[in-house]
Amino acid sequence: MGIIKIGALQPAAIPVPSEYRWGHDGYKPDFDAIMEKCVLPQAQVTFDLLEQAGKRGLDMVTTCEDLSISSAYIMDTTSANIFPQVVRTVLPILEERLSGIAKKYSMHIVACYFKCYGRDIYNIASVFDDRGEIIGEYRKAHLPSNERFQTTPGDSIHTISTQFGPIGIMICYDMMFPSMAEALSLQGAEIVFHPTFGYGWYDSIGEATLRTRANDGSFFLITAKDYRYNIAGKSSIIDPWGHVMVDAGFTPNVVISAEIDLSKPKMHPDWFIHTGITGQANLRLRHESERRPELYGDVCNKAKYELKIPAPGAEQEAFLEKYIKGVYRW
């Protein structure tokens, strides 16, 4: 595949009245009001940006994570819990609108939202092709503690076949695990999309993490980050050398884009000493051939520890009390 126009969104968070924000004093779990004033308006911000992307003739674009901000209610496991109802209600609305926009502009869309399968809820990214059809899905494998309240982790790291070649997806916290990026690289992903709310373990290390993953994996990395005050926006497109091609900075409600050339592999020049020694200028191929997987056993060992997530009842109430008092920041 040759040159394609690729992009990422950076949507702003809409203002939400405090009575409809879980964890705030006076919170009202009014489902209809939350859908009307919070969930659907937030989704509309992304739909508007996707329309902009389509009008600019992009071939492929990614939303940020959880485009309808349903996760704002994910930690409420009390009797008032509306998170599952929000997910089930907004899902068909999201997929119908996303499909329509993809088809309207003959544009591929990587869209991130929550989706129910039976009793399980997953944080997923669906790939809509230029006909508006879902051609693949990835379920977030690495869940931060807040998502474990009501979300099931995915159990597969895989690429998705598109007309542009195999693509990979890493959702938010997935990016903190180098092994996942390497697995996608070894599966042949030339582009990895990263819909996210987070930006590294802390903001100033975020760009370094993204550049390192792109360089180590020899793929283009397309990050779509929501814009929030005092939390890094910086949606970006990074090339396989780890160079930032375009960066949204801290500007709200923008679409960033760049032309990328998939016909040019990541190559060292002929005069580079290792090219002369090995006869292999392609860095992805040289990296794969020089790996020592027999030495990496610790990477595949099971986790040594398990985190205890607050359960419904007294533990949940104690957590919420501290959250409201500002002991925990979110």
N, C-alpha and C positions, 0 to 999 in steps of 0.2 A: 504494500500500500504506500502511496506517496504522501503528498501534502494534504492535511486536513485542518479545518478550522475548529478549534476546541475552546471550551470556555467553562467558567465557574461563576456561581452567584455569590453575592455577599448581602443578604437581606438584613434589614433592621428589625429589631423586636418592637412590636407595637406596644403602646402603653396599656397596661391592664389595671383596672381598678383593684385596690388591695383586697376588697371583699371577695374577689374571684381568684385570688392567688393563694394556693394552699400554703400553710405555714405562717400566714399573717394573722394578726388579731382581727377578729370579726369575719374570718373566712366563711363564705356561704357556698356550700356544694350544690349550687343551683345549676343543674345540667344544662337546661335550655339557655340560660344567661351566659354560661361559660362557652357554649358552642357559638352563640351569637356575637359575644364581645371579645372572645379570646381566640378560640381554635380556628374558626373559619376566616376571620380577618387576617390572622397570621399566615394561613395558607395562601390567601389572596396576594400577599406581598410576593411570594415566590411565583405564583402564576403570572403576575405582571412582569416580573423580571424574565421569566421564560419567554414571554411574548417579545420582549426586547431582544433576547438572544436569537429568537427565530427570525426577526426582521433583519438582523445583522448577518443572516446566512450561515450561522454556525452549524457544523456537522454533528457536534456532540457537546453536551453541556451537563454539568452536575449541579444538583441542589446542595444545600447544606444538610446537616443531620436533622431528623425530626422536623420536617418543614411546617407542620401544624402545631408545634410545641405541645403536643399531647403529654410529653414527659413531665410537664410541670405538675402533674397529679400522680406521678408514679410512686411516690413515697407514702402516699396516704393509703394504708391498708386497714384503716378503721372501718366501721360500719358505713361511713359516709362515702367510701371509696367510689369514685366515678371513672377512674382510669380505664377499666375494660370497656365501659359503655362508650366513652369518648372514642377509643380506638375502633370499635366495631361500627360506630355511626359515621365517623369521618372517612373511613377506608374507601367505600365505594365512590364517595365524592372526589377524593384525591385521585384515584386511579382513572376515573372518567375524564377529569380535567387534564391530567397529565397525558393520557392517551390522545385526547383531542388536540392538544398543543403540538405534540410530536408529529401527528399526522398532518396537521395544518401546515407546518413548516418543513416537512420531510427531514426532521431533526431527531437524532438519538438523544434520549434523556436518561441520565442516571438519577433516580429520585429516591430519597431516604425518608422512611416513615415507619410506623409500627403496624404490624399485621397479625391477625389471629389465625391460628391453625388449630381447630378444635379448642381445647382449653388453654393452649399455650399462646403466648404473645411474644413475637420476635421484633427486634429492631432490624429492619431489612433495608436493602437497596435494590430496587427493581430497575432493570434496563428496558426502556421502551425504544423500539426501533422506529424507523422513519414511516412505518405504516401505523404506528400507534399501538403495536402489539408488544406484550412483555415477552422478551426472548431469554431472560435469565434473571436470577435472583441470588443475592448473597445475604446470609443471616449473620449479624454481628457475633463474633466468636468470643471476644474478650469484653466482659461486662464490668464496668466500674460498680462500686458497692451500691450506689443509689438505684441503678437499673435492676439489680438482683431482687429488689423487693417484689417485682411482678413480671419480670421478663425472663424468657428462657434463652440461654446462649446457643448460638449455632454450633454445629458439629462438623463443619466442612470448610476447608480453605481451597478455593477453586477459581479458575478463570472462567470467563463467559465469552463465547464465540460471537463476534460481530463481523460486519462486512469490512471493518477496519483491522481485523485481526483479534487475537485474544486480549481481553482486558481483565484487570484485577480490581477489586474493591476492598478498601480497608475503612471501616467506619470508626471515627473518633479514636477511642481508647485502643483499638487494634494497632494504631501507629506506634504505640509505645513498646511493641514487641518485635524486635528485629527479625526473629525467626519467621514471622508471617510474611514480611516483605521478601525475604529470601525464597520462601516457598513459592510465592507468586512469580518471582523472577525465574526460578527453575522450571516453572510450568509454561514459560514463554510469554508472560505478560509484557507488552511493550508500553502500555499505558496503565497506570493505577489511579483510580479515582478515590478521593478521600473526603467524603461528606462528614463534617465534624462540628461539634460545639467547643471542643477543647483545643488547646494549642501547646502541647508539651507539658512536662511536669510543672513548669511555670513559664510565663509568657516569653521571657527573653531567650529561652532555649528552644522554643518552638520551631523557628526557622532553621536552626542548626539540625534539629531532628529530621525535618522534612528533607533538607538538602542531602543529609547523609543517607537516608533511605533511598532516595532517587539515585544517588551515585552508586551505592552498594548494589542496588538491584538493576542498574543500567536500564531504567525505564523513565518515561515521563510521568511526573506526579502532579495530579490536578486536585488542589485542595479548595473546597468551598466551606468557608467558615462564616457563621453568623456575625453580624456587627453588634457589639455591645460596648457601652462606655466602660473604659478601664479594663476591658478584656480584649486581648488581641483579636482584631478582625483578620486582615492580611490573607484573604483568599489569594491563591497564587498558582502559577504554572511553572514547574521546575523541570529542566531538561535532564537527560540521563547522566550528565557530568555533575549535577548538583547546582547548576547555575539557575538563578531566578530569572525567568524570561519576562514575567509580568507579575505585579503585586498590587492588590487593591488597597493596601495601606489601611487606614481607619475610616474610609469613606463608606457611608451607609447606602444601601440600595443601589448597588452597581453590578454590572456584568463585566468581567474581565475575559479577554480572549487572546489567542495567539495562533499563528499557523505553525504546525509542527510537521516535520518531514520524517515519516516512518520508513522511508526507503534508505536512509543513511544510518547504518549501524554505528555503535560507539567504537571508534577505532583509534588506536595509537598510530602515529605516523611511522613511515618505513624506517626512519632513522632512529626510532626509539630502541634502546638496547634490547629490551625483552622481545620486541617484535623480531629483531634479527636473530635472537637466540632460539626462540620457539617457533618462529615462522607464523605465529598467530597474532594478527593485529587487532582482532575483534576482542574487546575486553570482556564482554559477556561470556564468550566461548572460552577464553583463557581462564576466567574466574571459575567457570564450571569444571574445567578439566583439571585445575590445580587444587580444588577443594580436598579436604581430608575428613570425610564424614565418619570414618572409623574412629576418629579422635573426639567426636562431638557428643558422646553419649550423655553427658550431664544435661545437655539441652533438651533431651527427650525424656528425662526422668520426670516422674509425677511431682506435683507441687508438695512441698514439705509441710505447708501450713494451710489451714482453712480459716477464712474470715467468718465471724458470727454476725449475721445481719439482723437488726432488730425485728422481732416478730410482732404480730398483732397482739394487743393487750397492753399489759403494764409496761413492757420494754418499749413498745411503740409510743406510748403516751409520754414516757420519760424522755425519749428522743425528741418528740415534738415540743415538749416544754422547753428544752434547751435550745431548740431551733428558733422558737419564737423569741426567746430572750437574747438571741444573737450569739450564743456560745458557739454554735456551728454556723459557718458562713456558706451560703450557696448563691 
